[in-house]
Amino acid sequence: MSNIGDGFKNIFLAGIGAMAYTGEKGKEIIDQLVSKGELTLDQGRELNEELQRKAGEATSNIRESALEARMRMMTPEERDEFAAIAAKIAAEQNAQAAEVEAEVEEVVEAVEEAVEEVVEAVEEQVEE
């Protein structure tokens, strides 16, 4: 069964590679058109952003299709085990994100307090 999983992994990686290559070539073509004056710089940026968005969507679709195909090959017990592992990883990531968010909030509060102190000091200097 690992051979089938390896096959899906290779298909997934090939899809990502193809999307990356397409994105690079698309950017080159857009840059050439901009340099020839056939597109404005803004139009080139818009086309490049659209191409990147579509490549991202395609990559996401490939990833989901590969995951679905892999899960179809699993037994119900393997799917349950996979789901439990994924839930554990998600919980750990959520906890880490919450910690980072709390740290950021503390820094923002400290900066806001420092700014208030500076504003008050400046106001005092202006009053004198």
C-alpha positions as CSV (number, residue, x, y, z in Angstrom):
1,M,0.0,0.0,0.0
2,S,2.9,2.3,0.6
3,N,3.8,2.0,-3.1
4,I,0.3,3.4,-4.0
5,G,0.9,6.2,-1.4
6,D,4.3,6.9,-3.0
7,G,2.6,7.1,-6.4
8,F,0.1,9.7,-5.2
9,K,2.9,11.6,-3.5
10,N,4.8,11.7,-6.8
11,I,1.7,12.8,-8.7
12,F,1.1,15.5,-6.1
13,L,4.7,16.8,-6.3
14,A,4.6,16.7,-10.1
15,G,1.4,18.8,-10.0
16,I,3.0,21.3,-7.7
17,G,6.1,21.4,-10.0
18,A,3.9,21.9,-13.0
19,M,2.1,24.8,-11.3
20,A,5.3,26.4,-10.3
21,Y,6.8,26.1,-13.8
22,T,3.6,27.5,-15.3
23,G,3.7,30.4,-12.9
24,E,7.3,31.2,-13.8
25,K,6.7,30.9,-17.5
26,G,3.6,33.0,-17.2
27,K,5.5,35.7,-15.4
28,E,8.2,35.7,-18.1
29,I,5.6,36.1,-20.8
30,I,3.9,38.9,-19.0
31,D,7.3,40.6,-18.4
32,Q,8.1,40.3,-22.1
33,L,4.8,41.9,-23.1
34,V,5.3,44.7,-20.6
35,S,8.8,45.4,-21.9
36,K,7.5,45.4,-25.5
37,G,4.8,47.9,-24.4
38,E,1.9,45.6,-25.3
39,L,0.8,45.7,-21.7
40,T,1.0,48.4,-19.1
41,L,2.9,47.5,-15.9
42,D,-0.4,47.5,-13.9
43,Q,-2.0,45.1,-16.4
44,G,1.0,42.9,-16.1
45,R,0.8,42.9,-12.3
46,E,-2.9,42.1,-12.5
47,L,-2.4,39.2,-14.9
48,N,0.5,37.9,-12.7
49,E,-1.7,38.0,-9.6
50,E,-4.5,36.3,-11.4
51,L,-2.1,33.6,-12.6
52,Q,-0.8,33.1,-9.1
53,R,-4.3,32.8,-7.7
54,K,-5.3,30.3,-10.3
55,A,-2.1,28.3,-9.7
56,G,-2.8,28.3,-6.0
57,E,-6.3,27.0,-6.5
58,A,-5.1,24.3,-8.9
59,T,-2.5,23.2,-6.3
60,S,-5.1,23.1,-3.6
61,N,-7.4,21.0,-5.8
62,I,-4.5,18.6,-6.6
63,R,-3.6,18.3,-2.9
64,E,-7.2,17.6,-2.0
65,S,-7.6,15.1,-4.8
66,A,-4.4,13.3,-3.8
67,L,-5.6,13.2,-0.1
68,E,-9.0,11.9,-1.1
69,A,-7.5,9.2,-3.3
70,R,-5.1,8.2,-0.6
71,M,-7.9,8.0,2.0
72,R,-10.0,5.8,-0.4
73,M,-7.2,3.3,-0.3
74,M,-7.2,3.2,3.6
75,T,-9.2,0.9,5.7
76,P,-11.8,2.4,8.0
77,E,-9.4,1.9,10.9
78,E,-6.5,3.6,9.0
79,R,-8.8,6.5,8.2
80,D,-9.8,6.8,11.9
81,E,-6.1,6.7,12.9
82,F,-5.3,9.3,10.3
83,A,-8.1,11.6,11.5
84,A,-7.0,11.3,15.1
85,I,-3.4,12.2,14.1
86,A,-4.7,15.2,12.0
87,A,-6.9,16.4,14.9
88,K,-3.9,16.2,17.3
89,I,-1.7,18.2,15.0
90,A,-4.5,20.7,14.4
91,A,-5.0,21.1,18.2
92,E,-1.2,21.6,18.7
93,Q,-1.1,24.2,15.9
94,N,-4.1,26.0,17.2
95,A,-2.5,26.1,20.7
96,Q,0.7,27.5,19.2
97,A,-1.2,30.1,17.3
98,A,-3.1,31.2,20.4
99,E,0.2,31.6,22.3
100,V,1.7,33.7,19.5
101,E,-1.5,35.8,19.4
102,A,-1.3,36.4,23.1
103,E,2.3,37.4,22.9
104,V,1.5,39.8,20.0
105,E,-1.3,41.3,22.0
106,E,1.1,41.9,24.9
107,V,3.6,43.6,22.7
108,V,0.9,45.8,21.1
109,E,-0.3,46.8,24.5
110,A,3.2,47.7,25.6
111,V,3.8,49.7,22.5
112,E,0.4,51.5,23.0
113,E,1.4,52.3,26.6
114,A,4.8,53.6,25.5
115,V,3.2,55.8,22.8
116,E,0.7,57.2,25.3
117,E,3.6,58.1,27.6
118,V,5.5,59.8,24.8
119,V,2.4,61.7,23.8
120,E,1.8,62.8,27.4
121,A,5.5,63.9,27.7
122,V,5.3,65.9,24.5
123,E,2.0,67.5,25.6
124,E,3.7,68.5,28.9
125,Q,6.6,70.0,27.1
126,V,4.3,71.9,24.8
127,E,2.4,73.3,27.8
128,E,5.6,74.6,29.5
